[in-house]
């Protein structure tokens, strides 16, 4: 095992990458080391980071370099499944367990047996279901909905969140005992704006990938285009950068990716930055007020549609509802 880890370490130091995860930033190098450490064990891991930072890639890398790599890697996004269906998704159900249950269904816990189950956006798991997850972690067994017998399972659980679970505990939305169980090993992924030196190597990686897919001979990114990318804050992080490059490749007609192929909003940002008075600094609002205003704006833009607003904000419906309660925004 130690020899394998040393070989991986050498690869990371020379390539600045861990599979699809790329970064020479110091904090990303620390993440690579944490992945190695986590892969060598079998405890639960909590991965925390903003939307688009690559939390699932990290979970997959832990699985692929662990003793469970021959087993399945099963991922489920807790924010993407309606509250009334997520228990059935996880535990499965027997025929006749509830209205519409016409067939037996195997849940994610059983599907991931001998492998790894990745619970993305764990913050969005209903509070009542959190106790059942804790029991699975403790007892290593589960029971299908409508079933009468327990099923032994052998799996590793990795979880991820884009929220601060300690805040959720204080607000009464997340169980403290489950948090301690999940965070036996904690990995924090930095946002892209905190590792701008990685933008060029990430952009080059995505350029190579999407130029090949589009069968285009785009050899590099121009200095001007790279400068535009460097000045962007990337609220959507690495996923946003990937989408920008994928789109730009389709528009580019030369062998060098130019600023004109980038989204107009990015080139406008550069123009505005060049003409902005350096003393014209905006007032810094408390984080809670920024979040409240973002929610109000999203609801206004979507005409009050909860699902659309949650999608625009990059959170689940359950999370949005909790925040509406927190900021007294419920009608």
C-alpha positions, -999 to +999 in steps of 0.1 A: +000+000+000+028+024+010+046+019-023+014+027-042+009+059-023+045+070-030+039+064-067+008+084-066+026+112-047+053+113-074+026+116-101+008+145-083+041+164-078+050+162-115+015+165-131-003+187-107-033+164-111-052+136-095-071+120-124-095+146-136-087+169-106-061+195-116-043+221-096-008+233-086-022+257-060-009+249-025-043+242-011-051+218-039-018+200-033-030+196+003-063+182-011-044+156-031-025+145+000-058+142+019-073+121-010-043+097-007-047+095+031-085+089+028-080+063+001-057+043+024-084+039+050-120+030+051-136+057+073-164+081+063-152+114+047-170+147+045-160+169+015-170+205+018-168+231-010-188+254-032-209+242-061-187+233-091-155+227-072-153+190-080-165+173-048-178+142-067-145+139-086-127+139-052-151+112-039-145+091-070-108+095-067-109+083-031-129+052-042-107+045-073-075+045-052-090+025-022-093-011-014-130-009-026-121+002-061-133-032-075-167-025-060-194-001-073-193+037-069-228+049-064-237+086-062-269+102-052-277+139-050-299+145-019-309+179-032-322+166-066-347+140-052-381+151-038-383+147-001-410+120-003-389+098-026-354+100-012-360+073+015-371+049-011-341+058-033-317+051-004-333+021+013-353+006-016-388-009-011-409-040-014-438-044-037-469-028-022-449-007+003-468+024-007-491+036-035-473+031-068-448+005-055-457-022-080-423-038-080-395-045-056-367-019-058-331-022-046-320+010-029-286+028-031-273+012+001-277-022-014-264-011-048-232+002-033-226-030-013-188-038-012-181-004-027-187+033-020-219+053-016-214+091-023-241+113-007-239+147-024-255+177-008-260+159+024-273+191+040-305+187+020-313+153+036-346+155+055-340+157+093-362+126+099-341+106+075-308+116+091-315+093+121-319+064+098-287+071+080-269+073+113-283+039+122-270+025+089-235+039+097-236+024+131-252-010+125-241-017+089-275-029+080-307-015+063-343-024+058-363-018+026-395+002+030-423-023+036-398-050+044-396-070+076-360-082+076-327-064+078-301-066+051-264-066+061-243-042+040-206-036+036-199-002+021-181+030+027-200+063+028-185+096+015-206+128+018-204+163+004-219+197+011-217+232-002-231+245+031-216+249+066-230+220+085-221+235+118-244+264+110-271+239+101-266+222+135-270+255+153-302+262+133-316+228+141-316+214+106-288+189+109-280+162+136-249+168+155-243+131+160-246+125+123-222+153+115-195+139+139-200+105+123-197+118+087-168+141+094-144+115+108-121+128+079-127+163+065-116+177+031-122+213+022-120+222-015-110+258-022-131+278-047-115+287-081-112+324-072-089+314-044-065+295-067-063+317-098-029+303-107-048+271-117-070+289-142-045+286-171-038+248-166-074+240-162-084+261-192-057+243-213-069+209-201-105+217-211-093+232-244-075+200-253-106+180-243-132+199-262-112+208-292-105+171-298-142+163-293-152+190-318-123+179-342-109+214-342-072+223-343-071+250-316-036+248-303-037+273-274-055+302-256-044+337-265-028+360-239-058+383-241-084+355-236-064+341-207-064+376-191-101+378-194-105+344-177-081+354-149-102+385-140-134+365-137-145+354-102-161+321-114-190+318-090-197+284-106-160+274-101-143+248-122-176+236-137-183+271-150-148+274-165-153+241-182-186+252-197-171+285-209-142+267-227-165+241-242-187+269-256-157+290-268-143+261-287-175+259-308-173+296-316-136+298-324-126+298-361-088+302-357-061+280-342-059+303-311-088+308-287-096+345-288-115+368-264-143+372-290-152+335-285-157+339-248-191+350-233-198+387-238-203+391-200-167+381-194-152+406-218-175+433-204-161+426-169-126+432-182-136+465-198-153+477-166-124+466-145-100+487-167-121+519-163-132+515-126-119+540-101-097+521-076-111+542-048-147+532-058-150+503-033-185+489-027-198+487+009-193+452+023-225+437+035-229+410+061-229+376+045-264+368+058-278+400+041-260+391+008-276+356+009-311+371+018-309+395-011-298+367-035-328+346-025-352+376-029-337+383-063-339+347-075-376+344-064-383+377-083-366+366-115-383+332-114-418+346-106-418+329-072-411+294-086-393+275-058-378+249-080-364+274-105-352+297-078-334+269-061-318+258-093-306+294-101-291+296-066-274+262-069-292+247-039-320+222-033-356+230-027-354+219+009-324+241+015-342+271-001-372+265+021-350+264+052-334+297+042-368+313+036-377+303+071-344+316+084-348+350+068-386+352+075-393+353+038-422+327+038-455+342+028 
